Amino acid sequence: MRVLLADPAPLQRAGLRILLTTPPPAGAEIVVVGEVDDGTEALDLARRLLPDVLVMELALPRTDGLTVTRAITEARLPVQVLIVADEDADDRVVAALAAGAKGYLRKDAPEAELIAAVRAVAAGGAVITPQLLARILARLAESVPVTAVDRAAKLAALTAREREVLTHVARGRTNTEIADLLQVSETTVKTHVGHMLAKLRLRDRTQAVVLAYETGLVKPGT
């Protein structure tokens, strides 16, 4: 698993590198293929090295993390973005997810949570620190518009299996985990996910998670 680190603080990058590259008792090895201290270099290396995951702070010199994330998404690079930042204002979290980030953690997250997030994002999952997710979902619940009815109606276009897959995706499970639960191949799960995203006109799994909560398919804590 190849990871690129982007953070303006040398000590933060060093800490992340040591944490991520310490040999685990089990699981895939993580290799840090590069470290940068500004957004322009982060985008350049993401394009040239195509790491599996870019672990990035939002507050970067020259080009901020949101712009980098958006550029990676628009270029359709096979690079998953995991934001690890000090700032956790709701608007910034939502903006990062809207730009295409697949995960958002605070820098004070437990070490095991960070490692698990990197692995989950690399495997196609979406990860948000539980406290942040609870706040964002509360905001969505308070501002449910009339269009929420339309969104709920969209779920009617899904087959029972696609709806089941959407539920698992919303709960943060990877394709491998879903395949194990449903006792089907990972390729079959990928096909279901693709059909589900296409029918709901969603860009990625992160948008699917938000829609699942907005429509009440999945509720916080379930």
FENHU-V453162 format. One record per residue. N is the residue number from 1. RES is the residue in one letter. SS is DSSP state (@ for helix, = for strand, . for the rest). PHI is phi in degrees with one decimal (none if undefined). D_FIRST is the distance of its C-alpha to the first C-alpha in Angstrom with 1 decimal. Layout:
N_RES_SS_PHI_D_FIRST ; N_RES_SS_PHI_D_FIRST
//
This chain:
1_M_._none_0.0 ; 2_R_=_-101.2_3.8 ; 3_V_=_-125.6_6.6 ; 4_L_=_-111.7_10.3 ; 5_L_=_-107.6_13.0 ; 6_A_=_-135.0_16.5 ; 7_D_._-157.8_19.4 ; 8_P_._-72.3_22.9 ; 9_A_._-96.7_23.2 ; 10_P_@_-56.7_22.1 ; 11_L_@_-65.1_22.4 ; 12_Q_@_-65.3_20.2 ; 13_R_@_-63.5_17.4 ; 14_A_@_-63.2_18.0 ; 15_G_@_-63.7_18.0 ; 16_L_@_-63.7_14.7 ; 17_R_@_-62.0_13.1 ; 18_I_@_-63.4_14.9 ; 19_L_@_-62.5_14.1 ; 20_L_@_-75.3_10.3 ; 21_T_@_-99.4_10.2 ; 22_T_._-64.7_13.1 ; 23_P_._-55.1_12.4 ; 24_P_._-80.3_12.7 ; 25_P_._-65.6_15.5 ; 26_A_._-158.1_13.5 ; 27_G_._108.7_10.2 ; 28_A_._-70.5_6.7 ; 29_E_._-72.9_6.1 ; 30_I_._-107.9_4.8 ; 31_V_=_-118.5_6.0 ; 32_V_=_-85.8_8.5 ; 33_V_=_-91.6_9.6 ; 34_G_=_-176.4_12.7 ; 35_E_=_-136.5_15.2 ; 36_V_=_-137.1_18.2 ; 37_D_._-115.8_21.2 ; 38_D_=_-146.9_22.5 ; 39_G_@_-69.1_21.7 ; 40_T_@_-63.7_23.0 ; 41_E_@_-68.5_20.6 ; 42_A_@_-61.1_17.7 ; 43_L_@_-67.5_18.7 ; 44_D_@_-62.7_19.4 ; 45_L_@_-70.6_16.0 ; 46_A_@_-61.5_14.3 ; 47_R_@_-69.7_16.6 ; 48_R_@_-83.9_16.2 ; 49_L_@_-94.7_12.5 ; 50_L_._46.8_11.3 ; 51_P_._-67.8_8.0 ; 52_D_._-67.2_6.3 ; 53_V_=_-137.6_8.1 ; 54_L_=_-105.6_11.2 ; 55_V_=_-93.4_12.5 ; 56_M_=_-138.9_16.2 ; 57_E_._-81.3_19.7 ; 58_L_._-75.7_22.4 ; 59_A_._-83.2_25.0 ; 60_L_._-119.7_24.1 ; 61_P_=_-67.2_26.7 ; 62_R_._66.0_27.7 ; 63_T_._-131.0_25.6 ; 64_D_._-74.5_24.9 ; 65_G_@_-61.6_21.7 ; 66_L_@_-64.2_23.4 ; 67_T_@_-65.0_24.3 ; 68_V_@_-61.5_20.9 ; 69_T_@_-60.8_19.5 ; 70_R_@_-62.7_22.5 ; 71_A_@_-65.7_22.1 ; 72_I_@_-64.2_18.5 ; 73_T_@_-65.7_19.8 ; 74_E_@_-66.4_22.9 ; 75_A_._-82.4_21.3 ; 76_R_._55.9_19.1 ; 77_L_._-71.9_16.0 ; 78_P_._-78.7_12.9 ; 79_V_._-124.5_11.5 ; 80_Q_=_-89.9_11.6 ; 81_V_=_-104.6_13.7 ; 82_L_=_-117.9_13.9 ; 83_I_=_-85.4_17.2 ; 84_V_=_-126.8_17.9 ; 85_A_=_-134.9_21.6 ; 86_D_._-74.9_24.9 ; 87_E_._-79.4_26.7 ; 88_D_._-136.4_26.9 ; 89_A_._-60.5_29.9 ; 90_D_@_-53.1_29.9 ; 91_D_@_-61.6_30.5 ; 92_R_@_-70.7_27.5 ; 93_V_@_-63.1_25.2 ; 94_V_@_-61.8_26.8 ; 95_A_@_-63.1_26.6 ; 96_A_@_-65.1_22.9 ; 97_L_@_-66.9_22.3 ; 98_A_@_-64.3_24.9 ; 99_A_@_-74.0_23.2 ; 100_G_._122.7_20.1 ; 101_A_._-63.4_17.9 ; 102_K_._-98.8_16.1 ; 103_G_=_-161.3_16.5 ; 104_Y_=_-147.0_18.9 ; 105_L_=_-127.0_19.3 ; 106_R_=_-80.9_21.9 ; 107_K_._-69.5_21.2 ; 108_D_._-92.8_23.2 ; 109_A_._-65.4_20.9 ; 110_P_._-57.9_20.4 ; 111_E_@_-56.7_17.5 ; 112_A_@_-62.5_16.5 ; 113_E_@_-67.4_16.8 ; 114_L_@_-65.1_14.4 ; 115_I_@_-61.0_11.6 ; 116_A_@_-63.0_12.6 ; 117_A_@_-66.2_12.8 ; 118_V_@_-60.4_9.3 ; 119_R_@_-65.2_8.2 ; 120_A_@_-64.9_11.3 ; 121_V_@_-64.8_11.0 ; 122_A_@_-62.5_7.7 ; 123_A_._-85.9_9.8 ; 124_G_._100.5_12.7 ; 125_G_._-88.1_14.6 ; 126_A_._-128.7_16.7 ; 127_V_=_-133.5_17.2 ; 128_I_=_-134.3_20.3 ; 129_T_._-49.9_21.8 ; 130_P_@_-48.1_24.6 ; 131_Q_@_-63.8_27.3 ; 132_L_@_-67.9_26.4 ; 133_L_@_-61.8_26.1 ; 134_A_@_-61.2_29.5 ; 135_R_@_-67.3_31.1 ; 136_I_@_-65.8_29.9 ; 137_L_@_-64.8_31.0 ; 138_A_@_-64.0_34.3 ; 139_R_@_-64.0_34.8 ; 140_L_@_-62.7_34.2 ; 141_A_@_-64.5_36.7 ; 142_E_@_-74.3_39.2 ; 143_S_._-118.2_39.0 ; 144_V_._-64.5_38.9 ; 145_P_._-89.4_40.9 ; 146_V_._-61.4_42.9 ; 147_T_@_-64.2_40.0 ; 148_A_@_-61.1_38.3 ; 149_V_@_-64.2_40.8 ; 150_D_@_-63.4_39.7 ; 151_R_@_-65.6_36.0 ; 152_A_@_-62.6_37.0 ; 153_A_@_-63.7_39.0 ; 154_K_@_-61.1_35.9 ; 155_L_@_-62.1_34.5 ; 156_A_@_-64.8_37.5 ; 157_A_@_-77.5_36.0 ; 158_L_._-84.5_33.2 ; 159_T_._-74.3_33.7 ; 160_A_@_-59.2_33.7 ; 161_R_@_-69.7_30.3 ; 162_E_@_-64.6_28.8 ; 163_R_@_-65.8_30.2 ; 164_E_@_-65.0_28.7 ; 165_V_@_-64.0_25.3 ; 166_L_@_-59.7_25.8 ; 167_T_@_-60.4_26.8 ; 168_H_@_-67.4_23.6 ; 169_V_@_-61.2_21.5 ; 170_A_@_-63.6_23.8 ; 171_R_._-89.2_23.1 ; 172_G_._84.1_19.4 ; 173_R_._-82.9_18.4 ; 174_T_._-81.3_15.5 ; 175_N_@_-60.1_16.6 ; 176_T_@_-63.1_15.8 ; 177_E_@_-64.5_17.9 ; 178_I_@_-65.0_20.6 ; 179_A_@_-60.0_20.8 ; 180_D_@_-64.5_21.5 ; 181_L_@_-66.9_24.1 ; 182_L_@_-90.0_25.8 ; 183_Q_._58.1_25.6 ; 184_V_._-131.6_24.6 ; 185_S_._-77.5_21.9 ; 186_E_@_-64.8_18.7 ; 187_T_@_-62.2_20.1 ; 188_T_@_-63.7_23.2 ; 189_V_@_-63.0_21.6 ; 190_K_@_-59.8_19.9 ; 191_T_@_-64.6_23.4 ; 192_H_@_-61.5_25.0 ; 193_V_@_-62.3_22.7 ; 194_G_@_-61.6_23.5 ; 195_H_@_-64.5_27.2 ; 196_M_@_-62.5_27.2 ; 197_L_@_-63.7_25.8 ; 198_A_@_-65.4_28.2 ; 199_K_@_-65.5_31.2 ; 200_L_@_-89.2_30.6 ; 201_R_._57.4_29.9 ; 202_L_._-107.4_26.8 ; 203_R_._-80.1_24.1 ; 204_D_._-156.3_21.1 ; 205_R_@_-66.8_20.3 ; 206_T_@_-62.4_21.1 ; 207_Q_@_-64.5_24.6 ; 208_A_@_-65.1_24.9 ; 209_V_@_-61.5_24.4 ; 210_V_@_-60.6_27.1 ; 211_L_@_-63.7_29.5 ; 212_A_@_-60.7_29.2 ; 213_Y_@_-76.3_30.4 ; 214_E_@_-60.9_32.9 ; 215_T_._-84.9_34.5 ; 216_G_._83.6_34.6 ; 217_L_._-60.8_32.6 ; 218_V_._-127.7_30.6 ; 219_K_._-115.0_32.1 ; 220_P_._-52.9_30.7 ; 221_G_._89.0_30.5 ; 222_T_._-102.9_30.6
//
